[in-house]
Amino acid sequence: MKTNRIMDEIRSTISPEMKQQMEMSVAIANRIYEILEIKGMTQKDLAQRLGKTETEVSRWLSGTHNLTLSTICKISTALGEDIVTVPKMVLEPNMA
């Protein structure tokens, strides 16, 4: 497969943290799209529920926007669905 040399160079310089942030941003955007599709909603519908412009929602859903936790919670409430779920874990005491 042919790749873009410049993009390959950029990818090689990205820190693991930045790579994870990019992957999570895309996953969150995909989750929102999935919910919109299941509910038969459009970006415009979501924008109206949030009191935002369709352009702003489109920017959020590009997968490149750094959504705040507050914004994710507002979207979750507007859609009536969880966007991000944090697993509940029971940590065992260190036996060292």
N, CA, C and O of each residue as an XYZ file, in Angstrom:
384
protein
N       0.843     -1.183      0.000
C       0.000      0.000      0.000
C       0.887      1.244      0.000
O       1.835      1.344      0.778
N       0.570      2.169     -0.864
C       1.323      3.406     -0.969
C       0.915      4.341      0.160
O      -0.274      4.523      0.419
N       1.898      4.936      0.835
C       1.590      5.867      1.922
C       2.205      7.224      1.613
O       3.115      7.338      0.793
N       1.703      8.226      2.269
C       2.193      9.581      2.117
C       3.391      9.758      3.049
O       3.254      9.637      4.267
N       4.552     10.040      2.489
C       5.786     10.158      3.265
C       5.679     11.233      4.355
O       6.127     11.019      5.481
N       5.102     12.357      4.031
C       4.975     13.453      5.000
C       4.078     13.029      6.168
O       4.403     13.275      7.329
N       2.950     12.391      5.850
C       2.049     11.930      6.913
C       2.720     10.851      7.761
O       2.527     10.814      8.977
N       3.498      9.983      7.139
C       4.228      8.960      7.889
C       5.208      9.600      8.867
O       5.355      9.140     10.000
N       5.882     10.670      8.421
C       6.820     11.371      9.295
C       6.087     12.020     10.469
O       6.555     11.970     11.606
N       4.949     12.622     10.189
C       4.165     13.252     11.255
C       3.705     12.212     12.256
O       3.821     12.417     13.464
N       3.179     11.087     11.760
C       2.714     10.017     12.656
C       3.830      9.498     13.542
O       3.599      9.165     14.705
N       5.033      9.426     13.005
C       6.147      8.879     13.781
C       6.587      9.812     14.909
O       7.272      9.378     15.835
N       6.203     11.083     14.840
C       6.610     12.036     15.872
C       5.540     12.256     16.939
O       5.772     12.972     17.913
N       4.380     11.648     16.760
C       3.284     11.846     17.714
C       3.538     11.014     18.964
O       3.869      9.831     18.880
N       3.380     11.638     20.112
C       3.574     10.929     21.380
C       2.473      9.900     21.580
O       1.395     10.027     21.001
N       2.733      8.886     22.392
C       1.691      7.891     22.675
C       0.433      8.529     23.269
O      -0.679      8.083     22.985
N       0.602      9.564     24.087
C      -0.535     10.236     24.697
C      -1.391     10.933     23.643
O      -2.620     10.870     23.682
N      -0.719     11.602     22.696
C      -1.438     12.303     21.633
C      -2.143     11.302     20.729
O      -3.270     11.541     20.296
N      -1.488     10.188     20.445
C      -2.101      9.156     19.617
C      -3.356      8.616     20.298
O      -4.381      8.416     19.646
N      -3.278      8.380     21.610
C      -4.442      7.886     22.349
C      -5.554      8.929     22.360
O      -6.727      8.582     22.219
N      -5.201     10.202     22.527
C      -6.203     11.265     22.512
C      -6.920     11.302     21.163
O      -8.141     11.445     21.112
N      -6.169     11.173     20.082
C      -6.769     11.183     18.750
C      -7.719      9.995     18.579
O      -8.821     10.148     18.053
N      -7.291      8.826     19.019
C      -8.129      7.627     18.908
C      -9.406      7.766     19.731
O     -10.482      7.369     19.284
N      -9.288      8.328     20.933
C     -10.467      8.506     21.782
C     -11.419      9.546     21.190
O     -12.636      9.374     21.244
N     -10.874     10.612     20.632
C     -11.713     11.648     20.019
C     -12.530     11.080     18.868
O     -13.716     11.380     18.732
N     -11.897     10.267     18.050
C     -12.596      9.643     16.929
C     -13.637      8.652     17.449
O     -14.745      8.584     16.916
N     -13.290      7.883     18.485
C     -14.236      6.912     19.054
C     -15.465      7.612     19.631
O     -16.587      7.131     19.471
N     -15.259      8.741     20.298
C     -16.384      9.500     20.862
C     -17.269     10.035     19.743
O     -18.494      9.937     19.815
N     -16.651     10.600     18.710
C     -17.430     11.112     17.569
C     -18.217      9.976     16.915
O     -19.383     10.150     16.559
N     -17.583      8.823     16.758
C     -18.272      7.677     16.159
C     -19.439      7.215     17.019
O     -20.485      6.838     16.490
N     -19.274      7.237     18.331
C     -20.349      6.843     19.245
C     -21.542      7.796     19.101
O     -22.691      7.356     19.082
N     -21.268      9.081     19.002
C     -22.348     10.064     18.839
C     -23.066      9.834     17.510
O     -24.296      9.852     17.455
N     -22.301      9.618     16.441
C     -22.916      9.321     15.139
C     -23.793      8.078     15.222
O     -24.891      8.046     14.668
N     -23.306      7.062     15.911
C     -24.059      5.812     16.065
C     -25.401      6.069     16.755
O     -26.438      5.570     16.316
N     -25.372      6.841     17.823
C     -26.600      7.157     18.561
C     -27.553      7.969     17.689
O     -28.755      7.704     17.658
N     -27.010      8.959     16.980
C     -27.855      9.767     16.093
C     -28.548      8.873     15.058
O     -29.743      9.019     14.803
N     -27.794      7.958     14.472
C     -28.355      7.069     13.451
C     -29.450      6.178     14.036
O     -30.517      6.031     13.440
N     -29.189      5.590     15.193
C     -30.167      4.702     15.835
C     -31.453      5.461     16.161
O     -32.552      4.922     16.028
N     -31.307      6.713     16.588
C     -32.467      7.519     16.978
C     -33.100      8.252     15.794
O     -34.092      8.963     15.956
N     -32.522      8.075     14.605
C     -33.072      8.751     13.427
C     -32.908     10.259     13.493
O     -33.748     11.004     12.989
N     -31.835     10.702     14.109
C     -31.590     12.135     14.275
C     -30.467     12.602     13.350
O     -29.662     11.808     12.863
N     -30.442     13.896     13.127
C     -29.384     14.519     12.335
C     -28.529     15.391     13.251
O     -28.870     15.630     14.409
N     -27.410     15.858     12.701
C     -26.579     16.812     13.442
C     -27.385     18.072     13.749
O     -27.221     18.679     14.807
N     -28.240     18.451     12.835
C     -29.075     19.637     13.048
C     -30.010     19.429     14.236
O     -30.208     20.341     15.038
N     -30.587     18.231     14.351
C     -31.453     17.923     15.491
C     -30.682     18.049     16.800
O     -31.165     18.636     17.769
N     -29.472     17.488     16.811
C     -28.643     17.558     18.017
C     -28.297     19.012     18.337
O     -28.361     19.432     19.492
N     -27.935     19.765     17.319
C     -27.599     21.182     17.521
C     -28.775     21.931     18.143
O     -28.589     22.734     19.057
N     -29.984     21.669     17.646
C     -31.164     22.339     18.193
C     -31.383     21.961     19.660
O     -31.707     22.821     20.479
N     -31.210     20.697     19.991
C     -31.385     20.267     21.386
C     -30.361     20.916     22.316
O     -30.633     21.145     23.495
N     -29.177     21.209     21.765
C     -28.113     21.790     22.582
C     -28.088     23.315     22.526
O     -27.338     23.950     23.267
N     -28.902     23.907     21.654
C     -28.870     25.360     21.494
C     -27.587     25.826     20.829
O     -27.090     26.916     21.111
N     -27.049     24.984     19.934
C     -25.802     25.289     19.226
C     -26.086     25.347     17.737
O     -27.177     24.994     17.289
N     -25.098     25.794     16.972
C     -25.251     25.798     15.527
C     -24.870     24.429     14.979
O     -24.101     23.685     15.588
N     -25.424     24.120     13.823
C     -25.089     22.863     13.161
C     -23.592     22.818     12.821
O     -22.973     21.755     12.858
N     -23.023     23.973     12.493
C     -21.599     24.057     12.176
C     -20.754     23.668     13.381
O     -19.762     22.953     13.243
N     -21.147     24.140     14.565
C     -20.394     23.813     15.773
C     -20.464     22.318     16.068
O     -19.448     21.706     16.399
N     -21.641     21.729     15.952
C     -21.794     20.294     16.178
C     -20.989     19.513     15.148
O     -20.361     18.510     15.486
N     -21.000     19.957     13.903
C     -20.225     19.304     12.860
C     -18.734     19.318     13.201
O     -18.034     18.326     13.000
N     -18.260     20.441     13.712
C     -16.852     20.564     14.114
C     -16.544     19.578     15.239
O     -15.499     18.927     15.230
N     -17.459     19.468     16.210
C     -17.265     18.528     17.316
C     -17.157     17.101     16.806
O     -16.341     16.315     17.289
N     -17.992     16.774     15.820
C     -18.077     15.397     15.341
C     -17.040     15.065     14.276
O     -17.061     13.974     13.707
N     -16.144     15.989     14.006
C     -15.089     15.727     13.026
C     -14.077     14.720     13.570
O     -13.318     14.118     12.810
N     -14.071     14.541     14.893
C     -13.108     13.630     15.503
C     -11.783     14.293     15.798
O     -10.876     13.658     16.336
N     -11.656     15.562     15.452
C     -10.402     16.273     15.710
C     -10.567     17.347     16.778
O      -9.591     17.981     17.179
N     -11.788     17.552     17.236
C     -12.070     18.569     18.247
C     -11.859     17.984     19.644
O     -12.270     16.854     19.910
N     -11.232     18.732     20.521
C     -10.988     18.281     21.886
C     -12.209     18.633     22.749
O     -12.272     19.710     23.342
N     -13.163     17.719     22.808
C     -14.387     17.948     23.581
C     -14.083     17.974     25.076
O     -13.290     17.174     25.573
N     -14.715     18.891     25.777
C     -14.574     18.920     27.232
C     -15.522     17.891     27.845
O     -16.479     17.455     27.204
N     -15.252     17.517     29.063
C     -16.133     16.601     29.777
C     -17.530     17.213     29.892
O     -18.532     16.506     29.790
N     -17.590     18.505     30.101
C     -18.872     19.210     30.194
C     -19.674     19.071     28.900
O     -20.876     18.807     28.942
N     -19.022     19.245     27.763
C     -19.699     19.121     26.477
C     -20.159     17.692     26.239
O     -21.266     17.469     25.748
N     -19.322     16.725     26.582
C     -19.706     15.315     26.429
C     -20.941     15.020     27.275
O     -21.846     14.320     26.821
N     -20.990     15.543     28.493
C     -22.156     15.341     29.365
C     -23.407     15.997     28.792
O     -24.496     15.430     28.875
N     -23.262     17.187     28.211
C     -24.411     17.869     27.603
C     -24.937     17.073     26.412
O     -26.148     16.934     26.242
N     -24.029     16.552     25.589
C     -24.447     15.743     24.435
C     -25.138     14.482     24.918
O     -26.176     14.096     24.381
N     -24.574     13.841     25.925
C     -25.145     12.615     26.489
C     -26.561     12.866     26.999
O     -27.464     12.066     26.752
N     -26.752     13.960     27.701
C     -28.073     14.314     28.231
C     -29.052     14.609     27.095
O     -30.206     14.184     27.136
N     -28.583     15.339     26.083
C     -29.449     15.683     24.951
C     -29.890     14.439     24.187
O     -31.000     14.393     23.656
N     -29.021     13.431     24.133
C     -29.343     12.204     23.403
C     -29.997     11.140     24.280
O     -30.575     10.178     23.774
N     -29.903     11.317     25.592
C     -30.470     10.333     26.506
C     -29.699      9.016     26.497
O     -30.259      7.962     26.800
N     -28.430      9.077     26.153
C     -27.577      7.887     26.068
C     -26.189      8.205     26.600
O     -25.729      9.344     26.511
N     -25.522      7.197     27.152
C     -24.133      7.373     27.571
C     -23.238      7.480     26.347
O     -23.376      6.714     25.393
N     -22.328      8.426     26.384
C     -21.339      8.585     25.324
C     -20.055      7.880     25.750
O     -19.456      7.130     24.979
N     -19.654      8.129     26.964
C     -18.446      7.534     27.528
C     -18.837      6.819     28.815
O     -19.566      7.369     29.641
N     -18.357      5.607     28.981
C     -18.647      4.844     30.190
C     -17.339      4.490     30.874
O     -16.415      3.973     30.244
N     -17.270      4.769     32.157
C     -16.085      4.428     32.934
C     -16.392      3.160     33.717
O     -17.347      3.129     34.494
N     -15.597      2.116     33.524
C     -15.877      0.866     34.229
C     -15.659      1.022     35.722
O     -14.739      1.710     36.164
N     -16.516      0.376     36.489
C     -16.366      0.367     37.937
C     -15.459     -0.796     38.292
O     -15.732     -1.944     37.941
N     -14.389     -0.493     38.984
C     -13.410     -1.519     39.322
C     -13.198     -1.556     40.826
O     -13.214     -0.522     41.494
N     -13.003     -2.732     41.337
C     -12.645     -2.883     42.722
C     -11.145     -3.167     42.754
O     -10.680     -4.189     42.250
N     -10.418     -2.266     43.342
C      -8.974     -2.439     43.418
C      -8.606     -3.248     44.644
O      -9.083     -2.984     45.748
N      -7.773     -4.214     44.443
C      -7.331     -5.030     45.560
C      -6.120     -4.390     46.212
O      -5.297     -3.782     45.527
N      -5.998     -4.519     47.539
C      -4.851     -3.924     48.220
C      -3.539     -4.526     47.709
O      -3.469     -5.693     47.323
N      -2.525     -3.698     47.723
C      -1.202     -4.148     47.269
C      -0.667     -5.177     48.257
O      -0.569     -4.904     49.454
N      -0.330     -6.326     47.768
C       0.129     -7.421     48.617
C       1.646     -7.457     48.735
O       2.186     -8.482     49.152
N       2.355     -6.399     48.394
C       3.827     -6.374     48.391
C       4.420     -6.378     49.762
O       5.643     -6.359     49.906
